[in-house]
Amino acid sequence: MSPSSSRGRATLPGLLGALVLGAAPGPCFAAPDEPAPASPWTLPFDAVLKVDAANVRQRPDARSPINGLLRRGSRFRVTGCAPSCDAPGAWALLGTDGALRLALVEQAPPEARPLEELPEFLYGKVLKPGADVRAEPEERARRVRREGAGEVLAFVRDEALLARGWLARPGGGFVSTQQVRLDNPSAFQGEPNPSAPMAFLVKDAPLTAGGVPAAEPLPRFSRVPLLALEARTVRVPGGTLPRAAVRLAFHRPRPPSIPSGAKWVHVELSEQVLTAYEGDTWVYATLVSTGRADSEDTTTHRGHFRVWSKTLHELMAREGQYFVEEVPYTQYFHGSEALHGAFWHDRFGFPVTHGCVNLSLADARWLFNWAPPALPSGWHSFRVLPGAEPLHVVVERAKPGVIPAVPSEAVGAAP
């Protein structure tokens, strides 16, 4: 799934959305014979927003480029003020990461937590004819608004409320579970620190040895070492597997355009596999779902790209086709094409998207936290600035990699 660009995809609503932040309150002068009131701010301090969302500027200047986005409820650190905390129209400084108007923040209550520490959302699709959002988790409570059938909504994780048959919306309000079909995200997770080429099974398949298939097939999403690649089978410890049942992950050489020691990922379109590297060291391998190749509008483009924005959750919508809230762990690398988590399907290993690279939630979380630069604590979105170390993304259809020689005693070993 991917937000749209000039090719007809939906407008990016997160980091690039223009937010009306409002004017700062006017100055308040003390009476001539009275001392100026003491500042309520003691630096540094933990803060939360008083508004739903606010842009962070690169510098304390309303004309400075946008550097990121904060959202209500998330705890973040204010390290200073410009020109001072008592000045009219003062700016809150967020370390070296940027600044926003001090009038938009307040001291964080003790229970406030950074956004990245909050539990992941629950997700569900609104059933026909639609869902009522109530002011309280009661059928007779006032209806706040109506959500359309087919929309995929995010809900705050609250097991006690869920047991009562209700779901809490992040921005307030409650929806009955009878009006929503909750998603059950895939439990699939890739392989850390691979040491040799491997085969991921994308469907149950029997391991065949001596022409005799095993009574019980290896289950989907199993992974086994790859020993040899043949026309219609792959050889693995203990026998062979059908080539059509597996996707192959190889160590890929670092392109000369990627600096030594840089973090980068390789997305192989034919195999639907992502491999991750620190310089020349292979650190992760997993299955993905890329764009369908049946049209220019849904393909995942090939090339060497750099992640330009990281967003903890992103609204992705396309009129008449889909509406999905809070898509997690989103990293944009080519226009609106992004690496992100997908909770709505379990078809990793097959191209099914509108151009993005889908990962399981566990894989997307790992990749988001591993990839540079780190999202500042408490932030919702962060634009990768010029000069910062980015995550490099290579997308291509590559030939199978090198399969190292395997000791003869390993050939007959069971996976």
C-alpha positions as CSV (number, residue, x, y, z in Angstrom):
1,M,0.0,0.0,0.0
2,S,1.2,3.4,-0.8
3,P,0.0,7.0,-0.5
4,S,-0.4,8.7,-3.8
5,S,1.8,11.0,-5.8
6,S,1.3,12.5,-9.3
7,R,0.5,9.0,-10.5
8,G,-2.8,9.2,-8.7
9,R,-1.9,8.0,-5.2
10,A,-3.2,9.6,-2.1
11,T,-1.6,12.8,-0.7
12,L,0.9,12.3,2.1
13,P,-1.0,13.5,5.2
14,G,1.8,13.3,7.8
15,L,5.1,15.1,7.7
16,L,4.3,17.1,4.6
17,G,0.8,18.2,5.6
18,A,0.6,21.9,6.3
19,L,-0.6,22.4,9.9
20,V,-2.2,25.7,11.1
21,L,-0.4,26.2,14.3
22,G,-2.0,29.4,15.3
23,A,-0.5,32.6,16.6
24,A,1.3,32.8,19.9
25,P,-0.5,34.7,22.6
26,G,0.3,38.3,23.0
27,P,2.8,39.6,25.6
28,C,1.7,40.2,29.1
29,F,3.4,43.1,30.8
30,A,3.8,43.5,34.6
31,A,2.5,46.6,36.3
32,P,5.2,49.3,36.5
33,D,5.6,49.0,40.3
34,E,5.4,45.2,40.4
35,P,8.2,42.7,39.7
36,A,7.9,40.6,36.5
37,P,6.2,37.2,37.2
38,A,8.5,34.3,37.5
39,S,8.8,32.0,34.5
40,P,6.8,28.8,34.8
41,W,9.5,26.9,32.9
42,T,12.5,25.2,34.5
43,L,14.8,23.9,31.8
44,P,15.1,21.2,30.7
45,F,11.6,19.8,31.1
46,D,9.4,17.0,29.6
47,A,6.5,18.4,27.6
48,V,3.3,17.3,25.7
49,L,1.4,19.2,23.1
50,K,-1.7,21.2,23.9
51,V,-2.9,20.8,20.3
52,D,-3.6,17.7,18.1
53,A,-0.4,18.1,16.1
54,A,2.4,20.5,15.4
55,N,5.3,20.8,13.0
56,V,8.8,21.0,14.3
57,R,11.0,23.5,12.4
58,Q,14.7,23.1,11.7
59,R,15.3,26.4,13.5
60,P,13.3,28.8,15.7
61,D,11.9,30.6,12.7
62,A,8.4,30.2,11.2
63,R,9.9,30.3,7.7
64,S,12.4,27.5,8.5
65,P,11.9,24.1,6.8
66,I,9.8,21.5,8.5
67,N,11.9,18.9,10.2
68,G,9.2,16.6,11.7
69,L,5.9,16.2,13.4
70,L,4.7,15.8,17.0
71,R,1.2,14.6,18.0
72,R,-0.9,15.1,21.1
73,G,-0.3,12.8,24.0
74,S,3.4,12.0,23.3
75,R,6.1,13.0,25.8
76,F,9.1,14.8,24.5
77,R,12.1,16.8,25.9
78,V,12.4,20.6,25.8
79,T,16.0,21.6,26.3
80,G,15.9,25.4,25.9
81,C,14.0,28.4,24.7
82,A,14.7,31.1,22.0
83,P,15.2,33.9,22.6
84,S,14.0,33.1,26.2
85,C,11.1,31.3,27.8
86,D,9.6,34.6,28.9
87,A,9.8,36.3,25.5
88,P,6.7,36.9,23.4
89,G,6.4,34.2,20.7
90,A,9.1,32.1,22.3
91,W,10.3,28.9,20.7
92,A,10.9,25.6,22.6
93,L,14.1,24.0,21.5
94,L,14.2,20.2,21.1
95,G,18.0,19.7,21.5
96,T,19.6,19.8,18.1
97,D,16.5,18.3,16.4
98,G,14.5,21.4,15.9
99,A,12.1,23.9,17.5
100,L,8.4,24.6,17.9
101,R,6.3,27.4,19.5
102,L,6.5,27.3,23.2
103,A,2.8,28.3,23.4
104,L,1.9,24.9,21.9
105,V,3.4,22.9,24.8
106,E,2.8,22.3,28.5
107,Q,4.5,20.4,31.2
108,A,4.1,16.6,30.8
109,P,2.0,14.9,33.5
110,P,3.8,12.0,35.2
111,E,1.8,9.4,33.3
112,A,2.7,10.7,29.9
113,R,4.9,8.4,27.8
114,P,6.9,8.9,24.6
115,L,4.9,7.8,21.5
116,E,7.3,5.0,20.7
117,E,6.7,3.4,24.2
118,L,2.9,3.2,23.8
119,P,1.4,-0.2,22.9
120,E,0.8,-0.8,19.2
121,F,-2.7,-0.2,17.9
122,L,-5.4,-2.7,17.3
123,Y,-6.8,-2.5,13.8
124,G,-10.2,-3.3,12.4
125,K,-12.3,-2.9,9.2
126,V,-15.7,-1.2,9.6
127,L,-18.5,-3.5,8.6
128,K,-21.6,-2.5,6.5
129,P,-23.5,-0.2,6.8
130,G,-20.9,1.7,9.0
131,A,-19.9,2.3,12.6
132,D,-21.1,4.8,15.2
133,V,-18.5,6.5,17.3
134,R,-20.0,7.0,20.8
135,A,-19.0,9.5,23.5
136,E,-19.0,6.7,26.0
137,P,-18.7,2.9,25.7
138,E,-22.5,2.5,25.9
139,E,-25.1,1.8,23.2
140,R,-27.3,4.7,24.4
141,A,-24.4,7.2,24.6
142,R,-24.4,10.2,22.3
143,R,-23.2,9.5,18.8
144,V,-20.2,11.6,18.0
145,R,-19.7,10.7,14.3
146,R,-20.1,7.9,11.8
147,E,-17.3,5.9,10.2
148,G,-17.7,4.6,6.7
149,A,-18.0,0.9,5.8
150,G,-14.7,-0.6,4.5
151,E,-12.5,1.9,6.3
152,V,-9.7,0.3,8.3
153,L,-9.4,2.1,11.7
154,A,-6.9,2.1,14.5
155,F,-7.9,1.6,18.1
156,V,-6.1,2.0,21.4
157,R,-5.2,-1.3,22.9
158,D,-7.3,-1.8,26.0
159,E,-8.0,-5.4,26.9
160,A,-10.5,-4.7,29.6
161,L,-12.6,-2.5,27.3
162,L,-12.3,-5.1,24.5
163,A,-13.7,-7.7,26.9
164,R,-16.8,-5.4,27.3
165,G,-17.3,-5.3,23.5
166,W,-15.9,-1.8,22.9
167,L,-12.9,-0.3,21.2
168,A,-11.4,3.1,22.0
169,R,-10.5,5.5,19.2
170,P,-7.1,7.3,19.5
171,G,-8.7,10.7,19.2
172,G,-11.5,9.9,21.5
173,G,-14.8,8.1,21.3
174,F,-15.8,4.4,21.3
175,V,-16.9,1.9,18.7
176,S,-18.8,-1.4,19.3
177,T,-16.9,-4.5,18.3
178,Q,-20.1,-5.7,16.6
179,Q,-19.5,-3.0,13.9
180,V,-15.8,-3.9,13.3
181,R,-13.9,-7.0,12.1
182,L,-10.6,-6.9,13.9
183,D,-7.5,-7.7,12.0
184,N,-5.2,-10.6,13.1
185,P,-1.7,-9.5,12.1
186,S,0.8,-12.1,10.8
187,A,3.2,-13.6,13.4
188,F,5.8,-14.1,10.7
189,Q,9.3,-12.7,11.5
190,G,12.5,-12.9,9.4
191,E,15.9,-14.3,10.2
192,P,18.6,-12.2,12.1
193,N,22.2,-12.6,11.3
194,P,22.1,-15.2,8.4
195,S,25.3,-17.0,7.9
196,A,24.5,-18.7,4.5
197,P,21.9,-18.6,1.7
198,M,18.5,-19.8,2.8
199,A,15.1,-20.8,1.5
200,F,11.9,-19.4,3.0
201,L,8.8,-21.6,2.4
202,V,5.8,-19.6,1.1
203,K,3.5,-22.6,1.3
204,D,3.4,-26.0,3.0
205,A,5.6,-28.4,1.1
206,P,7.0,-31.9,1.6
207,L,10.7,-32.5,1.9
208,T,11.6,-35.3,-0.6
209,A,14.5,-37.6,0.0
210,G,15.4,-40.5,-2.4
211,G,12.3,-39.8,-4.4
212,V,10.0,-40.3,-1.4
213,P,8.1,-37.2,0.0
214,A,7.9,-36.9,3.8
215,A,4.6,-37.8,5.4
216,E,4.3,-34.4,7.0
217,P,5.1,-31.2,5.0
218,L,7.3,-28.5,6.2
219,P,5.0,-25.6,7.3
220,R,4.8,-22.3,5.5
221,F,7.3,-19.6,6.7
222,S,9.9,-22.3,7.7
223,R,13.4,-21.4,6.6
224,V,16.2,-23.9,5.8
225,P,19.7,-23.6,4.5
226,L,20.1,-23.6,0.7
227,L,22.6,-26.2,-0.6
228,A,21.9,-26.2,-4.4
229,L,19.6,-24.6,-6.9
230,E,18.2,-27.0,-9.6
231,A,15.7,-26.5,-12.4
232,R,12.5,-27.4,-10.5
233,T,13.8,-28.1,-7.0
234,V,16.1,-26.7,-4.4
235,R,18.4,-28.9,-2.4
236,V,18.4,-28.4,1.3
237,P,19.6,-30.5,4.3
238,G,17.7,-33.8,4.2
239,G,16.4,-33.6,0.6
240,T,14.7,-31.3,-1.9
241,L,11.8,-28.9,-2.0
242,P,9.8,-27.7,-4.9
243,R,11.3,-24.5,-6.4
244,A,7.8,-22.9,-6.6
245,A,7.3,-23.3,-2.8
246,V,10.3,-21.3,-1.7
247,R,11.8,-17.8,-1.9
248,L,15.6,-17.6,-1.8
249,A,17.7,-15.2,0.2
250,F,21.4,-14.6,-0.7
251,H,24.1,-12.3,0.6
252,R,24.3,-9.5,-1.9
253,P,27.4,-7.5,-2.7
254,R,27.4,-3.8,-1.6
255,P,27.0,-1.5,-4.6
256,P,29.9,1.0,-5.1
257,S,27.5,3.9,-4.6
258,I,26.9,2.8,-1.0
259,P,29.6,3.9,1.4
260,S,31.6,1.3,3.4
261,G,30.0,0.7,6.7
262,A,26.6,2.3,5.8
263,K,23.3,0.6,6.6
264,W,21.4,-0.6,3.5
265,V,18.7,-3.0,2.4
266,H,18.3,-5.0,-0.8
267,V,14.8,-5.7,-2.1
268,E,14.8,-8.5,-4.6
269,L,11.6,-8.3,-6.7
270,S,11.7,-11.8,-8.2
271,E,12.1,-13.5,-4.9
272,Q,10.1,-11.0,-2.8
273,V,12.9,-11.0,-0.2
274,L,14.6,-8.2,1.7
275,T,18.1,-8.5,3.0
276,A,19.7,-5.9,5.3
277,Y,23.4,-5.1,5.8
278,E,25.8,-3.0,7.8
279,G,28.5,-2.3,5.2
280,D,29.3,-5.8,3.9
281,T,27.9,-7.7,6.9
282,W,24.6,-9.5,6.4
283,V,22.4,-8.8,9.4
284,Y,18.8,-9.7,8.4
285,A,16.7,-11.6,5.8
286,T,13.0,-11.7,5.4
287,L,10.0,-12.1,3.1
288,V,8.2,-9.0,1.8
289,S,5.4,-8.1,-0.5
290,T,6.2,-5.5,-3.2
291,G,4.0,-3.8,-5.8
292,R,2.1,-5.7,-8.5
293,A,3.9,-5.4,-11.8
294,D,0.7,-5.3,-13.9
295,S,0.7,-1.5,-14.2
296,E,2.9,1.5,-13.8
297,D,0.6,2.7,-11.0
298,T,1.3,-0.3,-8.8
299,T,4.9,-1.3,-9.5
300,T,7.8,-0.9,-7.1
301,H,10.4,1.1,-8.9
302,R,13.9,-0.3,-9.3
303,G,17.0,1.7,-8.4
304,H,19.2,3.0,-5.6
305,F,17.2,5.2,-3.2
306,R,17.6,6.8,0.2
307,V,15.0,7.0,2.9
308,W,13.9,10.6,3.1
309,S,11.2,10.4,5.9
310,K,10.4,8.1,8.8
311,T,6.9,8.1,10.3
312,L,5.8,6.0,13.3
313,H,2.2,5.8,11.9
314,E,0.8,7.0,8.6
315,L,-2.7,7.4,7.2
316,M,-2.8,5.8,3.7
317,A,-5.8,6.4,1.6
318,R,-6.8,6.3,-2.1
319,E,-10.3,7.5,-3.0
320,G,-12.6,4.7,-3.8
321,Q,-10.0,2.0,-3.1
322,Y,-8.7,2.0,0.4
323,F,-8.6,4.0,3.7
324,V,-6.2,2.7,6.3
325,E,-5.3,4.6,9.5
326,E,-2.0,4.6,11.4
327,V,0.0,2.3,9.0
328,P,3.0,1.5,11.3
329,Y,6.8,1.9,10.9
330,T,6.7,3.8,7.6
331,Q,10.0,4.8,5.8
332,Y,9.6,6.6,2.5
333,F,12.4,6.0,0.0
334,H,11.0,6.9,-3.5
335,G,8.3,9.5,-3.6
336,S,5.3,7.8,-1.9
337,E,6.8,4.3,-2.1
338,A,7.7,3.2,1.4
339,L,8.9,0.3,3.6
340,H,6.1,-0.3,6.2
341,G,4.3,-2.8,8.3
342,A,1.2,-4.5,7.0
343,F,-1.3,-5.9,9.4
344,W,-4.1,-6.6,6.9
345,H,-2.6,-9.5,5.0
346,D,-0.3,-12.5,5.4
347,R,0.9,-13.0,1.8
348,F,4.6,-12.2,2.4
349,G,6.6,-13.6,-0.5
350,F,4.1,-12.5,-3.1
351,P,3.7,-9.1,-4.9
352,V,0.3,-7.6,-3.7
353,T,0.8,-3.9,-3.0
354,H,0.2,-0.6,-4.7
355,G,3.9,0.1,-4.9
356,C,5.1,0.0,-1.3
357,V,7.2,-2.8,0.3
358,N,5.1,-4.5,2.9
359,L,6.7,-6.3,5.9
360,S,5.2,-8.1,8.9
361,L,4.8,-5.9,12.0
362,A,7.8,-7.6,13.7
363,D,10.0,-7.1,10.7
364,A,8.8,-3.5,10.1
365,R,9.5,-2.6,13.8
366,W,13.0,-4.1,13.6
367,L,13.8,-2.3,10.4
368,F,12.5,1.1,11.6
369,N,14.4,0.9,14.9
370,W,17.6,-0.3,13.2
371,A,17.6,2.1,10.3
372,P,19.3,5.5,10.6
373,P,18.7,8.2,11.6
374,A,16.9,7.3,14.8
375,L,13.5,9.0,15.3
376,P,13.8,11.5,18.2
377,S,12.1,10.3,21.3
378,G,8.4,11.3,21.4
379,W,8.3,12.3,17.7
380,H,5.7,11.0,15.3
381,S,7.6,11.9,12.0
382,F,11.1,12.9,11.1
383,R,12.5,14.2,7.8
384,V,16.0,12.9,7.0
385,L,18.0,16.1,6.6
386,P,20.8,16.7,4.1
387,G,24.1,15.5,5.6
388,A,22.4,12.9,7.9
389,E,23.2,9.3,7.5
390,P,20.2,7.7,5.6
391,L,19.2,4.1,5.0
392,H,20.1,3.1,1.5
393,V,17.5,1.1,-0.4
394,V,18.4,-1.0,-3.5
395,V,15.5,-2.4,-5.5
396,E,16.2,-4.8,-8.4
397,R,15.6,-8.1,-10.1
398,A,18.9,-9.8,-9.5
399,K,20.3,-13.2,-10.5
400,P,20.6,-15.8,-7.8
401,G,23.6,-15.3,-5.5
402,V,26.6,-17.5,-4.8
403,I,25.9,-20.7,-2.9
404,P,29.0,-21.6,-0.9
405,A,30.3,-25.2,-1.0
406,V,28.8,-27.2,1.8
407,P,30.6,-30.0,3.7
408,S,29.4,-33.4,2.6
409,E,28.3,-34.4,6.0
410,A,25.8,-31.5,6.1
411,V,24.0,-32.6,2.8
412,G,22.0,-35.3,4.5
413,A,21.2,-33.4,7.7
414,A,17.5,-32.7,8.4
415,P,16.5,-29.1,8.6
